Amino acid sequence: MSDAAWKIALSDLDYGREEEEAVLAVLRSKWLTMGAVTKKFEEEFAAAIGVKHAIAVTNGTDALMLSYLALGIAPGDEIIQPAVNFVASANMTLHIGARPVFADICSLEDPTIDPAEIEKAITSKTRAVVVMHYGGASCRMPEIQEICSKYNLALIEDACHGVGGSGYGRKMGAWGDAAAFSFFSNKNLAVGEGGMITTDRDDLAEILRGLRSHGMTTLTWDRHRGHASTYDVTLNGLNARIDEIRSALGREQLKKLQRNNEKRRALAREYHRLIDSTSLASQGWIFPELGASGNDSSHHLMVAVAPDAETRTAAMARLKSAGIQTSIHYPFIPDFTAFREMVSREARENLAKSEAFCARELTLPLHPLLDSGDTSTVITALAKV
């Protein structure tokens, strides 16, 4: 079935005249690289998260990579992280010569990294912990923050699912030494490609801004405005700059974020109300309430956990035949060819809940343009599996 044939899409964009006008304003300005619009986006994003610094970058992957580099993580170091995640965190760990050490999730109902499993995985080589706010639900941050403080470990939030959400009285992205956000097309705040790093540390923000643009001490925008005529290079940086068009889109999407997250929350509640009227739970299906456990979820995903892998396959086929798009978040990272040999049998056994979740997880449509009729159609189709 082609993309155009989906009756109910997995995700969709709330784009309108505001985004069009914002892009046209950038084009009319004839300044396309990182400049005044990006600066405004960073300031507004930092205020929304409740942090001192926000550094806009090309994508969420670069946000993770730059965070690792700025924190001084080096070849031979270990980074504890979840195996239930997009592969970017693990890939960037390997790119800097460090080793990803995977820790299990709390449960099938709470697929965030387990603080107790983090502490068990710490060795003399551990330098950092990456947490991922799965589906927009906060990890158990007070416990994790305490562990990182106890062992003097850097704490990095993969907040790519969590934009606008909070946990334990604080926004996701405001807990760690640094946090990485993605603005990919399926995210709650979507600009196509783009990302952000947030931090309250002045020293880290200065390093991150240097790493983002070749380690240069001044930017093209500074020189354009006559604030500088030359530059020094103080770091071996990268080119991870965002452009003004994406920053303009980001500013408009940020204005809609709270409203659209509230729509997602209402739809998630409707999903669970409909599920309660079926026999799905008695058949072995699990529907994690990603807004539970002391947090205000961003409701990035609507997740179902099938009784087994075969039922998930059948469910995806059934929903596809009904024109309903689904996905999997995510395949089990140690199963990927690039990671298979570095995870021992014993380590896999310690990831039993993560492996089971990845084998059985199914993502249902959830976005602000859905309505309650769509959720009813999805659950009715699922109940027929």
Number of C-alpha atoms within 10 A of each C-alpha: 9 6 9 7 11 15 13 22 20 19 21 18 16 16 14 9 8 14 20 13 14 20 18 14 14 19 13 9 9 10 16 15 18 20 18 14 23 24 16 14 24 22 16 17 26 22 13 16 21 18 18 16 23 27 25 30 31 20 22 26 25 26 30 29 19 26 26 25 17 19 18 13 20 15 13 14 19 24 29 26 25 31 29 27 25 18 18 15 26 24 18 21 25 17 11 16 14 22 22 25 21 26 29 27 26 18 16 19 17 19 25 27 30 20 22 15 18 23 16 9 17 21 12 8 12 22 24 24 26 25 29 29 30 27 26 28 31 33 28 20 19 12 12 22 18 12 19 19 11 9 15 12 17 21 24 26 27 30 31 29 28 31 30 24 26 24 24 15 9 16 22 34 32 20 21 24 20 31 28 34 29 31 25 17 15 17 21 33 32 24 25 16 16 27 30 29 31 33 27 20 14 11 10 18 21 13 19 28 25 24 24 24 22 18 21 20 16 18 19 18 15 14 13 11 9 9 12 14 11 12 13 9 14 13 15 12 19 15 14 22 22 24 21 24 22 28 29 26 23 27 23 21 22 21 14 15 21 17 12 22 23 15 20 25 23 15 23 24 14 17 21 16 12 16 20 11 10 14 11 19 14 8 11 12 19 18 21 18 19 27 21 14 15 14 21 24 31 30 31 28 26 24 24 22 23 24 18 15 17 11 15 21 14 14 20 21 16 16 22 17 13 16 18 22 23 19 13 16 19 18 20 20 22 21 14 11 9 10 15 13 11 13 15 11 11 8 16 19 12 15 22 13 18 28 21 17 26 22 22 24 25 24 19 26 21 27 27 19 14 18 15 14 9 19 22 16 14 21 19 15 17 20 13 10 14
